[in-house]
Amino acid sequence: MKLISKDACLIANDLFSESTHSRVLYFSVFSMCCLLGLATWQVLYLRKYFKSKKLIE
């Protein structure tokens, strides 16, 4: 006895695939924003540090 048809399995698999794709996309965008934010903060912090030590003007 077959409970789920082949078409229903394909539809469920497509929905799962799209859901996973969107989660990976959002995680990637979030990761890139974090990396860009941290890189900007690091440059600004180090610039302020080196100016306070009078190593740069």
mmCIF entry with sequence, helices, sheets and N, C-alpha, C, O atoms, coordinates in Angstrom:
data_MODEL
# 
_entry.id   MODEL 
# 
_entity.id                         1 
_entity.type                       polymer 
_entity.pdbx_number_of_molecules   1 
# 
_entity_poly.entity_id                      1 
_entity_poly.type                           'polypeptide(L)' 
_entity_poly.nstd_linkage                   no 
_entity_poly.nstd_monomer                   no 
_entity_poly.pdbx_seq_one_letter_code       MKLISKDACLIANDLFSESTHSRVLYFSVFSMCCLLGLATWQVLYLRKYFKSKKLIE 
_entity_poly.pdbx_seq_one_letter_code_can   MKLISKDACLIANDLFSESTHSRVLYFSVFSMCCLLGLATWQVLYLRKYFKSKKLIE 
_entity_poly.pdbx_strand_id                 A 
# 
loop_
_entity_poly_seq.entity_id 
_entity_poly_seq.num 
_entity_poly_seq.mon_id 
_entity_poly_seq.hetero 
1 1  MET n 
1 2  LYS n 
1 3  LEU n 
1 4  ILE n 
1 5  SER n 
1 6  LYS n 
1 7  ASP n 
1 8  ALA n 
1 9  CYS n 
1 10 LEU n 
1 11 ILE n 
1 12 ALA n 
1 13 ASN n 
1 14 ASP n 
1 15 LEU n 
1 16 PHE n 
1 17 SER n 
1 18 GLU n 
1 19 SER n 
1 20 THR n 
1 21 HIS n 
1 22 SER n 
1 23 ARG n 
1 24 VAL n 
1 25 LEU n 
1 26 TYR n 
1 27 PHE n 
1 28 SER n 
1 29 VAL n 
1 30 PHE n 
1 31 SER n 
1 32 MET n 
1 33 CYS n 
1 34 CYS n 
1 35 LEU n 
1 36 LEU n 
1 37 GLY n 
1 38 LEU n 
1 39 ALA n 
1 40 THR n 
1 41 TRP n 
1 42 GLN n 
1 43 VAL n 
1 44 LEU n 
1 45 TYR n 
1 46 LEU n 
1 47 ARG n 
1 48 LYS n 
1 49 TYR n 
1 50 PHE n 
1 51 LYS n 
1 52 SER n 
1 53 LYS n 
1 54 LYS n 
1 55 LEU n 
1 56 ILE n 
1 57 GLU n 
# 
_struct_asym.id          A 
_struct_asym.entity_id   1 
# 
_struct_conf.conf_type_id            HELX_P 
_struct_conf.id                      HELX_P1 
_struct_conf.pdbx_PDB_helix_id       AA1 
_struct_conf.beg_label_comp_id       LYS 
_struct_conf.beg_label_asym_id       A 
_struct_conf.beg_label_seq_id        6 
_struct_conf.pdbx_beg_PDB_ins_code   ? 
_struct_conf.end_label_comp_id       SER 
_struct_conf.end_label_asym_id       A 
_struct_conf.end_label_seq_id        52 
_struct_conf.pdbx_end_PDB_ins_code   ? 
_struct_conf.beg_auth_comp_id        LYS 
_struct_conf.beg_auth_asym_id        A 
_struct_conf.beg_auth_seq_id         6 
_struct_conf.end_auth_comp_id        SER 
_struct_conf.end_auth_asym_id        A 
_struct_conf.end_auth_seq_id         52 
_struct_conf.pdbx_PDB_helix_class    1 
_struct_conf.details                 ? 
_struct_conf.pdbx_PDB_helix_length   47 
# 
_struct_conf_type.id          HELX_P 
_struct_conf_type.criteria    ? 
_struct_conf_type.reference   ? 
# 
loop_
_atom_site.group_PDB 
_atom_site.id 
_atom_site.type_symbol 
_atom_site.label_atom_id 
_atom_site.label_alt_id 
_atom_site.label_comp_id 
_atom_site.label_asym_id 
_atom_site.label_entity_id 
_atom_site.label_seq_id 
_atom_site.pdbx_PDB_ins_code 
_atom_site.Cartn_x 
_atom_site.Cartn_y 
_atom_site.Cartn_z 
_atom_site.occupancy 
_atom_site.B_iso_or_equiv 
_atom_site.pdbx_formal_charge 
_atom_site.auth_seq_id 
_atom_site.auth_comp_id 
_atom_site.auth_asym_id 
_atom_site.auth_atom_id 
_atom_site.pdbx_PDB_model_num 
ATOM 1   N N  . MET A 1 1  ? 0.846  -1.181 0.000  1.00 0.00 ? 1  MET A N  1 
ATOM 2   C CA . MET A 1 1  ? 0.000  0.000  0.000  1.00 0.00 ? 1  MET A CA 1 
ATOM 3   C C  . MET A 1 1  ? 0.892  1.246  0.000  1.00 0.00 ? 1  MET A C  1 
ATOM 4   O O  . MET A 1 1  ? 1.762  1.402  0.857  1.00 0.00 ? 1  MET A O  1 
ATOM 5   N N  . LYS A 1 2  ? 0.662  2.116  -0.963 1.00 0.00 ? 2  LYS A N  1 
ATOM 6   C CA . LYS A 1 2  ? 1.444  3.335  -1.122 1.00 0.00 ? 2  LYS A CA 1 
ATOM 7   C C  . LYS A 1 2  ? 0.669  4.496  -0.501 1.00 0.00 ? 2  LYS A C  1 
ATOM 8   O O  . LYS A 1 2  ? -0.468 4.765  -0.889 1.00 0.00 ? 2  LYS A O  1 
ATOM 9   N N  . LEU A 1 3  ? 1.284  5.182  0.463  1.00 0.00 ? 3  LEU A N  1 
ATOM 10  C CA . LEU A 1 3  ? 0.598  6.270  1.141  1.00 0.00 ? 3  LEU A CA 1 
ATOM 11  C C  . LEU A 1 3  ? 0.805  7.612  0.451  1.00 0.00 ? 3  LEU A C  1 
ATOM 12  O O  . LEU A 1 3  ? -0.097 8.449  0.443  1.00 0.00 ? 3  LEU A O  1 
ATOM 13  N N  . ILE A 1 4  ? 1.985  7.826  -0.128 1.00 0.00 ? 4  ILE A N  1 
ATOM 14  C CA . ILE A 1 4  ? 2.299  9.099  -0.760 1.00 0.00 ? 4  ILE A CA 1 
ATOM 15  C C  . ILE A 1 4  ? 2.651  8.846  -2.213 1.00 0.00 ? 4  ILE A C  1 
ATOM 16  O O  . ILE A 1 4  ? 3.436  7.950  -2.524 1.00 0.00 ? 4  ILE A O  1 
ATOM 17  N N  . SER A 1 5  ? 2.071  9.633  -3.096 1.00 0.00 ? 5  SER A N  1 
ATOM 18  C CA . SER A 1 5  ? 2.345  9.444  -4.519 1.00 0.00 ? 5  SER A CA 1 
ATOM 19  C C  . SER A 1 5  ? 3.713  10.033 -4.871 1.00 0.00 ? 5  SER A C  1 
ATOM 20  O O  . SER A 1 5  ? 4.297  10.804 -4.110 1.00 0.00 ? 5  SER A O  1 
ATOM 21  N N  . LYS A 1 6  ? 4.187  9.652  -6.023 1.00 0.00 ? 6  LYS A N  1 
ATOM 22  C CA . LYS A 1 6  ? 5.489  10.137 -6.482 1.00 0.00 ? 6  LYS A CA 1 
ATOM 23  C C  . LYS A 1 6  ? 5.452  11.648 -6.690 1.00 0.00 ? 6  LYS A C  1 
ATOM 24  O O  . LYS A 1 6  ? 6.424  12.337 -6.379 1.00 0.00 ? 6  LYS A O  1 
ATOM 25  N N  . ASP A 1 7  ? 4.355  12.166 -7.206 1.00 0.00 ? 7  ASP A N  1 
ATOM 26  C CA . ASP A 1 7  ? 4.227  13.610 -7.428 1.00 0.00 ? 7  ASP A CA 1 
ATOM 27  C C  . ASP A 1 7  ? 4.262  14.380 -6.110 1.00 0.00 ? 7  ASP A C  1 
ATOM 28  O O  . ASP A 1 7  ? 4.879  15.443 -6.029 1.00 0.00 ? 7  ASP A O  1 
ATOM 29  N N  . ALA A 1 8  ? 3.610  13.854 -5.088 1.00 0.00 ? 8  ALA A N  1 
ATOM 30  C CA . ALA A 1 8  ? 3.610  14.512 -3.782 1.00 0.00 ? 8  ALA A CA 1 
ATOM 31  C C  . ALA A 1 8  ? 5.020  14.545 -3.203 1.00 0.00 ? 8  ALA A C  1 
ATOM 32  O O  . ALA A 1 8  ? 5.410  15.529 -2.574 1.00 0.00 ? 8  ALA A O  1 
ATOM 33  N N  . CYS A 1 9  ? 5.776  13.492 -3.408 1.00 0.00 ? 9  CYS A N  1 
ATOM 34  C CA . CYS A 1 9  ? 7.162  13.463 -2.928 1.00 0.00 ? 9  CYS A CA 1 
ATOM 35  C C  . CYS A 1 9  ? 8.003  14.493 -3.650 1.00 0.00 ? 9  CYS A C  1 
ATOM 36  O O  . CYS A 1 9  ? 8.833  15.159 -3.031 1.00 0.00 ? 9  CYS A O  1 
ATOM 37  N N  . LEU A 1 10 ? 7.800  14.637 -4.961 1.00 0.00 ? 10 LEU A N  1 
ATOM 38  C CA . LEU A 1 10 ? 8.562  15.619 -5.728 1.00 0.00 ? 10 LEU A CA 1 
ATOM 39  C C  . LEU A 1 10 ? 8.224  17.040 -5.299 1.00 0.00 ? 10 LEU A C  1 
ATOM 40  O O  . LEU A 1 10 ? 9.112  17.886 -5.197 1.00 0.00 ? 10 LEU A O  1 
ATOM 41  N N  . ILE A 1 11 ? 6.955  17.305 -5.048 1.00 0.00 ? 11 ILE A N  1 
ATOM 42  C CA . ILE A 1 11 ? 6.534  18.632 -4.602 1.00 0.00 ? 11 ILE A CA 1 
ATOM 43  C C  . ILE A 1 11 ? 7.126  18.934 -3.228 1.00 0.00 ? 11 ILE A C  1 
ATOM 44  O O  . ILE A 1 11 ? 7.635  20.031 -2.999 1.00 0.00 ? 11 ILE A O  1 
ATOM 45  N N  . ALA A 1 12 ? 7.064  17.972 -2.319 1.00 0.00 ? 12 ALA A N  1 
ATOM 46  C CA . ALA A 1 12 ? 7.628  18.170 -0.984 1.00 0.00 ? 12 ALA A CA 1 
ATOM 47  C C  . ALA A 1 12 ? 9.134  18.386 -1.065 1.00 0.00 ? 12 ALA A C  1 
ATOM 48  O O  . ALA A 1 12 ? 9.681  19.213 -0.336 1.00 0.00 ? 12 ALA A O  1 
ATOM 49  N N  . ASN A 1 13 ? 9.807  17.652 -1.942 1.00 0.00 ? 13 ASN A N  1 
ATOM 50  C CA . ASN A 1 13 ? 11.246 17.804 -2.102 1.00 0.00 ? 13 ASN A CA 1 
ATOM 51  C C  . ASN A 1 13 ? 11.588 19.181 -2.660 1.00 0.00 ? 13 ASN A C  1 
ATOM 52  O O  . ASN A 1 13 ? 12.567 19.790 -2.228 1.00 0.00 ? 13 ASN A O  1 
ATOM 53  N N  . ASP A 1 14 ? 10.800 19.685 -3.614 1.00 0.00 ? 14 ASP A N  1 
ATOM 54  C CA . ASP A 1 14 ? 11.029 21.014 -4.174 1.00 0.00 ? 14 ASP A CA 1 
ATOM 55  C C  . ASP A 1 14 ? 10.843 22.096 -3.111 1.00 0.00 ? 14 ASP A C  1 
ATOM 56  O O  . ASP A 1 14 ? 11.626 23.043 -3.039 1.00 0.00 ? 14 ASP A O  1 
ATOM 57  N N  . LEU A 1 15 ? 9.801  21.950 -2.286 1.00 0.00 ? 15 LEU A N  1 
ATOM 58  C CA . LEU A 1 15 ? 9.564  22.933 -1.229 1.00 0.00 ? 15 LEU A CA 1 
ATOM 59  C C  . LEU A 1 15 ? 10.699 22.922 -0.218 1.00 0.00 ? 15 LEU A C  1 
ATOM 60  O O  . LEU A 1 15 ? 11.133 23.979 0.240  1.00 0.00 ? 15 LEU A O  1 
ATOM 61  N N  . PHE A 1 16 ? 11.181 21.738 0.133  1.00 0.00 ? 16 PHE A N  1 
ATOM 62  C CA . PHE A 1 16 ? 12.300 21.631 1.066  1.00 0.00 ? 16 PHE A CA 1 
ATOM 63  C C  . PHE A 1 16 ? 13.544 22.253 0.461  1.00 0.00 ? 16 PHE A C  1 
ATOM 64  O O  . PHE A 1 16 ? 14.303 22.930 1.154  1.00 0.00 ? 16 PHE A O  1 
ATOM 65  N N  . SER A 1 17 ? 13.757 22.029 -0.820 1.00 0.00 ? 17 SER A N  1 
ATOM 66  C CA . SER A 1 17 ? 14.919 22.575 -1.509 1.00 0.00 ? 17 SER A CA 1 
ATOM 67  C C  . SER A 1 17 ? 14.863 24.102 -1.536 1.00 0.00 ? 17 SER A C  1 
ATOM 68  O O  . SER A 1 17 ? 15.873 24.760 -1.286 1.00 0.00 ? 17 SER A O  1 
ATOM 69  N N  . GLU A 1 18 ? 13.704 24.667 -1.835 1.00 0.00 ? 18 GLU A N  1 
ATOM 70  C CA . GLU A 1 18 ? 13.557 26.120 -1.863 1.00 0.00 ? 18 GLU A CA 1 
ATOM 71  C C  . GLU A 1 18 ? 13.743 26.712 -0.479 1.00 0.00 ? 18 GLU A C  1 
ATOM 72  O O  . GLU A 1 18 ? 14.351 27.773 -0.336 1.00 0.00 ? 18 GLU A O  1 
ATOM 73  N N  . SER A 1 19 ? 13.231 26.049 0.533  1.00 0.00 ? 19 SER A N  1 
ATOM 74  C CA . SER A 1 19 ? 13.383 26.523 1.903  1.00 0.00 ? 19 SER A CA 1 
ATOM 75  C C  . SER A 1 19 ? 14.848 26.534 2.308  1.00 0.00 ? 19 SER A C  1 
ATOM 76  O O  . SER A 1 19 ? 15.327 27.499 2.904  1.00 0.00 ? 19 SER A O  1 
ATOM 77  N N  . THR A 1 20 ? 15.551 25.471 1.988  1.00 0.00 ? 20 THR A N  1 
ATOM 78  C CA . THR A 1 20 ? 16.973 25.391 2.318  1.00 0.00 ? 20 THR A CA 1 
ATOM 79  C C  . THR A 1 20 ? 17.747 26.452 1.553  1.00 0.00 ? 20 THR A C  1 
ATOM 80  O O  . THR A 1 20 ? 18.639 27.094 2.109  1.00 0.00 ? 20 THR A O  1 
ATOM 81  N N  . HIS A 1 21 ? 17.415 26.639 0.294  1.00 0.00 ? 21 HIS A N  1 
ATOM 82  C CA . HIS A 1 21 ? 18.086 27.641 -0.526 1.00 0.00 ? 21 HIS A CA 1 
ATOM 83  C C  . HIS A 1 21 ? 17.912 29.037 0.074  1.00 0.00 ? 21 HIS A C  1 
ATOM 84  O O  . HIS A 1 21 ? 18.877 29.798 0.153  1.00 0.00 ? 21 HIS A O  1 
ATOM 85  N N  . SER A 1 22 ? 16.711 29.376 0.491  1.00 0.00 ? 22 SER A N  1 
ATOM 86  C CA . SER A 1 22 ? 16.479 30.709 1.044  1.00 0.00 ? 22 SER A CA 1 
ATOM 87  C C  . SER A 1 22 ? 17.196 30.884 2.379  1.00 0.00 ? 22 SER A C  1 
ATOM 88  O O  . SER A 1 22 ? 17.711 31.965 2.663  1.00 0.00 ? 22 SER A O  1 
ATOM 89  N N  . ARG A 1 23 ? 17.235 29.840 3.199  1.00 0.00 ? 23 ARG A N  1 
ATOM 90  C CA . ARG A 1 23 ? 17.959 29.953 4.470  1.00 0.00 ? 23 ARG A CA 1 
ATOM 91  C C  . ARG A 1 23 ? 19.447 30.135 4.248  1.00 0.00 ? 23 ARG A C  1 
ATOM 92  O O  . ARG A 1 23 ? 20.085 30.921 4.948  1.00 0.00 ? 23 ARG A O  1 
ATOM 93  N N  . VAL A 1 24 ? 20.006 29.421 3.288  1.00 0.00 ? 24 VAL A N  1 
ATOM 94  C CA . VAL A 1 24 ? 21.433 29.563 2.978  1.00 0.00 ? 24 VAL A CA 1 
ATOM 95  C C  . VAL A 1 24 ? 21.713 30.965 2.440  1.00 0.00 ? 24 VAL A C  1 
ATOM 96  O O  . VAL A 1 24 ? 22.730 31.571 2.779  1.00 0.00 ? 24 VAL A O  1 
ATOM 97  N N  . LEU A 1 25 ? 20.816 31.478 1.606  1.00 0.00 ? 25 LEU A N  1 
ATOM 98  C CA . LEU A 1 25 ? 20.979 32.814 1.055  1.00 0.00 ? 25 LEU A CA 1 
ATOM 99  C C  . LEU A 1 25 ? 20.970 33.865 2.167  1.00 0.00 ? 25 LEU A C  1 
ATOM 100 O O  . LEU A 1 25 ? 21.843 34.731 2.204  1.00 0.00 ? 25 LEU A O  1 
ATOM 101 N N  . TYR A 1 26 ? 19.995 33.795 3.067  1.00 0.00 ? 26 TYR A N  1 
ATOM 102 C CA . TYR A 1 26 ? 19.920 34.767 4.155  1.00 0.00 ? 26 TYR A CA 1 
ATOM 103 C C  . TYR A 1 26 ? 21.127 34.654 5.082  1.00 0.00 ? 26 TYR A C  1 
ATOM 104 O O  . TYR A 1 26 ? 21.644 35.669 5.548  1.00 0.00 ? 26 TYR A O  1 
ATOM 105 N N  . PHE A 1 27 ? 21.576 33.440 5.353  1.00 0.00 ? 27 PHE A N  1 
ATOM 106 C CA . PHE A 1 27 ? 22.750 33.270 6.199  1.00 0.00 ? 27 PHE A CA 1 
ATOM 107 C C  . PHE A 1 27 ? 23.991 33.853 5.523  1.00 0.00 ? 27 PHE A C  1 
ATOM 108 O O  . PHE A 1 27 ? 24.828 34.461 6.190  1.00 0.00 ? 27 PHE A O  1 
ATOM 109 N N  . SER A 1 28 ? 24.114 33.675 4.224  1.00 0.00 ? 28 SER A N  1 
ATOM 110 C CA . SER A 1 28 ? 25.257 34.219 3.486  1.00 0.00 ? 28 SER A CA 1 
ATOM 111 C C  . SER A 1 28 ? 25.257 35.744 3.517  1.00 0.00 ? 28 SER A C  1 
ATOM 112 O O  . SER A 1 28 ? 26.300 36.364 3.727  1.00 0.00 ? 28 SER A O  1 
ATOM 113 N N  . VAL A 1 29 ? 24.094 36.346 3.309  1.00 0.00 ? 29 VAL A N  1 
ATOM 114 C CA . VAL A 1 29 ? 23.987 37.804 3.344  1.00 0.00 ? 29 VAL A CA 1 
ATOM 115 C C  . VAL A 1 29 ? 24.308 38.310 4.749  1.00 0.00 ? 29 VAL A C  1 
ATOM 116 O O  . VAL A 1 29 ? 25.021 39.302 4.901  1.00 0.00 ? 29 VAL A O  1 
ATOM 117 N N  . PHE A 1 30 ? 23.791 37.642 5.768  1.00 0.00 ? 30 PHE A N  1 
ATOM 118 C CA . PHE A 1 30 ? 24.072 38.028 7.152  1.00 0.00 ? 30 PHE A CA 1 
ATOM 119 C C  . PHE A 1 30 ? 25.565 37.918 7.448  1.00 0.00 ? 30 PHE A C  1 
ATOM 120 O O  . PHE A 1 30 ? 26.132 38.804 8.087  1.00 0.00 ? 30 PHE A O  1 
ATOM 121 N N  . SER A 1 31 ? 26.205 36.845 6.992  1.00 0.00 ? 31 SER A N  1 
ATOM 122 C CA . SER A 1 31 ? 27.641 36.655 7.217  1.00 0.00 ? 31 SER A CA 1 
ATOM 123 C C  . SER A 1 31 ? 28.452 37.753 6.543  1.00 0.00 ? 31 SER A C  1 
ATOM 124 O O  . SER A 1 31 ? 29.398 38.281 7.127  1.00 0.00 ? 31 SER A O  1 
ATOM 125 N N  . MET A 1 32 ? 28.080 38.094 5.311  1.00 0.00 ? 32 MET A N  1 
ATOM 126 C CA . MET A 1 32 ? 28.810 39.143 4.590  1.00 0.00 ? 32 MET A CA 1 
ATOM 127 C C  . MET A 1 32 ? 28.650 40.497 5.286  1.00 0.00 ? 32 MET A C  1 
ATOM 128 O O  . MET A 1 32 ? 29.605 41.271 5.368  1.00 0.00 ? 32 MET A O  1 
ATOM 129 N N  . CYS A 1 33 ? 27.455 40.781 5.783  1.00 0.00 ? 33 CYS A N  1 
ATOM 130 C CA . CYS A 1 33 ? 27.242 42.047 6.506  1.00 0.00 ? 33 CYS A CA 1 
ATOM 131 C C  . CYS A 1 33 ? 28.086 42.087 7.776  1.00 0.00 ? 33 CYS A C  1 
ATOM 132 O O  . CYS A 1 33 ? 28.678 43.115 8.102  1.00 0.00 ? 33 CYS A O  1 
ATOM 133 N N  . CYS A 1 34 ? 28.139 40.966 8.490  1.00 0.00 ? 34 CYS A N  1 
ATOM 134 C CA . CYS A 1 34 ? 28.975 40.905 9.704  1.00 0.00 ? 34 CYS A CA 1 
ATOM 135 C C  . CYS A 1 34 ? 30.441 41.106 9.363  1.00 0.00 ? 34 CYS A C  1 
ATOM 136 O O  . CYS A 1 34 ? 31.137 41.855 10.049 1.00 0.00 ? 34 CYS A O  1 
ATOM 137 N N  . LEU A 1 35 ? 30.917 40.454 8.322  1.00 0.00 ? 35 LEU A N  1 
ATOM 138 C CA . LEU A 1 35 ? 32.319 40.592 7.934  1.00 0.00 ? 35 LEU A CA 1 
ATOM 139 C C  . LEU A 1 35 ? 32.649 42.015 7.513  1.00 0.00 ? 35 LEU A C  1 
ATOM 140 O O  . LEU A 1 35 ? 33.694 42.544 7.894  1.00 0.00 ? 35 LEU A O  1 
ATOM 141 N N  . LEU A 1 36 ? 31.784 42.638 6.741  1.00 0.00 ? 36 LEU A N  1 
ATOM 142 C CA . LEU A 1 36 ? 32.029 44.014 6.323  1.00 0.00 ? 36 LEU A CA 1 
ATOM 143 C C  . LEU A 1 36 ? 31.990 44.969 7.516  1.00 0.00 ? 36 LEU A C  1 
ATOM 144 O O  . LEU A 1 36 ? 32.803 45.889 7.608  1.00 0.00 ? 36 LEU A O  1 
ATOM 145 N N  . GLY A 1 37 ? 31.046 44.748 8.422  1.00 0.00 ? 37 GLY A N  1 
ATOM 146 C CA . GLY A 1 37 ? 30.963 45.585 9.621  1.00 0.00 ? 37 GLY A CA 1 
ATOM 147 C C  . GLY A 1 37 ? 32.191 45.445 10.507 1.00 0.00 ? 37 GLY A C  1 
ATOM 148 O O  . GLY A 1 37 ? 32.725 46.441 10.995 1.00 0.00 ? 37 GLY A O  1 
ATOM 149 N N  . LEU A 1 38 ? 32.639 44.215 10.717 1.00 0.00 ? 38 LEU A N  1 
ATOM 150 C CA . LEU A 1 38 ? 33.817 44.000 11.548 1.00 0.00 ? 38 LEU A CA 1 
ATOM 151 C C  . LEU A 1 38 ? 35.082 44.549 10.891 1.00 0.00 ? 38 LEU A C  1 
ATOM 152 O O  . LEU A 1 38 ? 35.943 45.099 11.577 1.00 0.00 ? 38 LEU A O  1 
ATOM 153 N N  . ALA A 1 39 ? 35.201 44.407 9.583  1.00 0.00 ? 39 ALA A N  1 
ATOM 154 C CA . ALA A 1 39 ? 36.369 44.940 8.878  1.00 0.00 ? 39 ALA A CA 1 
ATOM 155 C C  . ALA A 1 39 ? 36.405 46.465 8.978  1.00 0.00 ? 39 ALA A C  1 
ATOM 156 O O  . ALA A 1 39 ? 37.465 47.053 9.193  1.00 0.00 ? 39 ALA A O  1 
ATOM 157 N N  . THR A 1 40 ? 35.245 47.100 8.822  1.00 0.00 ? 40 THR A N  1 
ATOM 158 C CA . THR A 1 40 ? 35.173 48.562 8.952  1.00 0.00 ? 40 THR A CA 1 
ATOM 159 C C  . THR A 1 40 ? 35.545 48.998 10.356 1.00 0.00 ? 40 THR A C  1 
ATOM 160 O O  . THR A 1 40 ? 36.330 49.929 10.537 1.00 0.00 ? 40 THR A O  1 
ATOM 161 N N  . TRP A 1 41 ? 34.980 48.326 11.353 1.00 0.00 ? 41 TRP A N  1 
ATOM 162 C CA . TRP A 1 41 ? 35.304 48.653 12.741 1.00 0.00 ? 41 TRP A CA 1 
ATOM 163 C C  . TRP A 1 41 ? 36.799 48.483 13.013 1.00 0.00 ? 41 TRP A C  1 
ATOM 164 O O  . TRP A 1 41 ? 37.403 49.318 13.685 1.00 0.00 ? 41 TRP A O  1 
ATOM 165 N N  . GLN A 1 42 ? 37.397 47.414 12.500 1.00 0.00 ? 42 GLN A N  1 
ATOM 166 C CA . GLN A 1 42 ? 38.808 47.142 12.732 1.00 0.00 ? 42 GLN A CA 1 
ATOM 167 C C  . GLN A 1 42 ? 39.683 48.241 12.121 1.00 0.00 ? 42 GLN A C  1 
ATOM 168 O O  . GLN A 1 42 ? 40.632 48.704 12.754 1.00 0.00 ? 42 GLN A O  1 
ATOM 169 N N  . VAL A 1 43 ? 39.369 48.653 10.910 1.00 0.00 ? 43 VAL A N  1 
ATOM 170 C CA . VAL A 1 43 ? 40.150 49.718 10.270 1.00 0.00 ? 43 VAL A CA 1 
ATOM 171 C C  . VAL A 1 43 ? 40.039 51.010 11.064 1.00 0.00 ? 43 VAL A C  1 
ATOM 172 O O  . VAL A 1 43 ? 41.045 51.672 11.317 1.00 0.00 ? 43 VAL A O  1 
ATOM 173 N N  . LEU A 1 44 ? 38.823 51.372 11.457 1.00 0.00 ? 44 LEU A N  1 
ATOM 174 C CA . LEU A 1 44 ? 38.641 52.608 12.215 1.00 0.00 ? 44 LEU A CA 1 
ATOM 175 C C  . LEU A 1 44 ? 39.329 52.540 13.575 1.00 0.00 ? 44 LEU A C  1 
ATOM 176 O O  . LEU A 1 44 ? 39.959 53.508 14.001 1.00 0.00 ? 44 LEU A O  1 
ATOM 177 N N  . TYR A 1 45 ? 39.214 51.412 14.253 1.00 0.00 ? 45 TYR A N  1 
ATOM 178 C CA . TYR A 1 45 ? 39.836 51.253 15.561 1.00 0.00 ? 45 TYR A CA 1 
ATOM 179 C C  . TYR A 1 45 ? 41.357 51.334 15.458 1.00 0.00 ? 45 TYR A C  1 
ATOM 180 O O  . TYR A 1 45 ? 41.998 52.029 16.246 1.00 0.00 ? 45 TYR A O  1 
ATOM 181 N N  . LEU A 1 46 ? 41.933 50.625 14.489 1.00 0.00 ? 46 LEU A N  1 
ATOM 182 C CA . LEU A 1 46 ? 43.385 50.641 14.339 1.00 0.00 ? 46 LEU A CA 1 
ATOM 183 C C  . LEU A 1 46 ? 43.896 52.013 13.913 1.00 0.00 ? 46 LEU A C  1 
ATOM 184 O O  . LEU A 1 46 ? 44.971 52.433 14.343 1.00 0.00 ? 46 LEU A O  1 
ATOM 185 N N  . ARG A 1 47 ? 43.148 52.704 13.085 1.00 0.00 ? 47 ARG A N  1 
ATOM 186 C CA . ARG A 1 47 ? 43.544 54.060 12.690 1.00 0.00 ? 47 ARG A CA 1 
ATOM 187 C C  . ARG A 1 47 ? 43.585 54.972 13.914 1.00 0.00 ? 47 ARG A C  1 
ATOM 188 O O  . ARG A 1 47 ? 44.524 55.751 14.084 1.00 0.00 ? 47 ARG A O  1 
ATOM 189 N N  . LYS A 1 48 ? 42.566 54.872 14.764 1.00 0.00 ? 48 LYS A N  1 
ATOM 190 C CA . LYS A 1 48 ? 42.537 55.689 15.985 1.00 0.00 ? 48 LYS A CA 1 
ATOM 191 C C  . LYS A 1 48 ? 43.685 55.299 16.919 1.00 0.00 ? 48 LYS A C  1 
ATOM 192 O O  . LYS A 1 48 ? 44.309 56.171 17.524 1.00 0.00 ? 48 LYS A O  1 
ATOM 193 N N  . TYR A 1 49 ? 43.964 54.020 17.042 1.00 0.00 ? 49 TYR A N  1 
ATOM 194 C CA . TYR A 1 49 ? 45.045 53.537 17.905 1.00 0.00 ? 49 TYR A CA 1 
ATOM 195 C C  . TYR A 1 49 ? 46.407 54.052 17.436 1.00 0.00 ? 49 TYR A C  1 
ATOM 196 O O  . TYR A 1 49 ? 47.198 54.558 18.233 1.00 0.00 ? 49 TYR A O  1 
ATOM 197 N N  . PHE A 1 50 ? 46.670 53.917 16.142 1.00 0.00 ? 50 PHE A N  1 
ATOM 198 C CA . PHE A 1 50 ? 47.967 54.354 15.629 1.00 0.00 ? 50 PHE A CA 1 
ATOM 199 C C  . PHE A 1 50 ? 48.116 55.867 15.677 1.00 0.00 ? 50 PHE A C  1 
ATOM 200 O O  . PHE A 1 50 ? 49.227 56.370 15.843 1.00 0.00 ? 50 PHE A O  1 
ATOM 201 N N  . LYS A 1 51 ? 47.018 56.600 15.534 1.00 0.00 ? 51 LYS A N  1 
ATOM 202 C CA . LYS A 1 51 ? 47.090 58.055 15.684 1.00 0.00 ? 51 LYS A CA 1 
ATOM 203 C C  . LYS A 1 51 ? 47.408 58.421 17.124 1.00 0.00 ? 51 LYS A C  1 
ATOM 204 O O  . LYS A 1 51 ? 48.163 59.362 17.369 1.00 0.00 ? 51 LYS A O  1 
ATOM 205 N N  . SER A 1 52 ? 46.845 57.694 18.080 1.00 0.00 ? 52 SER A N  1 
ATOM 206 C CA . SER A 1 52 ? 47.118 57.999 19.491 1.00 0.00 ? 52 SER A CA 1 
ATOM 207 C C  . SER A 1 52 ? 48.568 57.678 19.856 1.00 0.00 ? 52 SER A C  1 
ATOM 208 O O  . SER A 1 52 ? 49.129 58.307 20.754 1.00 0.00 ? 52 SER A O  1 
ATOM 209 N N  . LYS A 1 53 ? 49.174 56.721 19.180 1.00 0.00 ? 53 LYS A N  1 
ATOM 210 C CA . LYS A 1 53 ? 50.581 56.377 19.415 1.00 0.00 ? 53 LYS A CA 1 
ATOM 211 C C  . LYS A 1 53 ? 51.509 57.205 18.541 1.00 0.00 ? 53 LYS A C  1 
ATOM 212 O O  . LYS A 1 53 ? 52.728 57.036 18.577 1.00 0.00 ? 53 LYS A O  1 
ATOM 213 N N  . LYS A 1 54 ? 50.912 58.113 17.745 1.00 0.00 ? 54 LYS A N  1 
ATOM 214 C CA . LYS A 1 54 ? 51.643 59.007 16.841 1.00 0.00 ? 54 LYS A CA 1 
ATOM 215 C C  . LYS A 1 54 ? 52.507 58.262 15.833 1.00 0.00 ? 54 LYS A C  1 
ATOM 216 O O  . LYS A 1 54 ? 53.604 58.703 15.492 1.00 0.00 ? 54 LYS A O  1 
ATOM 217 N N  . LEU A 1 55 ? 52.001 57.134 15.362 1.00 0.00 ? 55 LEU A N  1 
ATOM 218 C CA . LEU A 1 55 ? 52.694 56.382 14.317 1.00 0.00 ? 55 LEU A CA 1 
ATOM 219 C C  . LEU A 1 55 ? 52.214 56.807 12.935 1.00 0.00 ? 55 LEU A C  1 
ATOM 220 O O  . LEU A 1 55 ? 52.927 56.624 11.949 1.00 0.00 ? 55 LEU A O  1 
ATOM 221 N N  . ILE A 1 56 ? 51.016 57.371 12.855 1.00 0.00 ? 56 ILE A N  1 
ATOM 222 C CA . ILE A 1 56 ? 50.506 57.944 11.610 1.00 0.00 ? 56 ILE A CA 1 
ATOM 223 C C  . ILE A 1 56 ? 49.904 59.293 11.935 1.00 0.00 ? 56 ILE A C  1 
ATOM 224 O O  . ILE A 1 56 ? 49.630 59.606 13.094 1.00 0.00 ? 56 ILE A O  1 
ATOM 225 N N  . GLU A 1 57 ? 49.700 60.096 10.890 1.00 0.00 ? 57 GLU A N  1 
ATOM 226 C CA . GLU A 1 57 ? 49.119 61.432 11.114 1.00 0.00 ? 57 GLU A CA 1 
ATOM 227 C C  . GLU A 1 57 ? 47.645 61.442 10.841 1.00 0.00 ? 57 GLU A C  1 
ATOM 228 O O  . GLU A 1 57 ? 46.999 62.481 10.979 1.00 0.00 ? 57 GLU A O  1 
# 
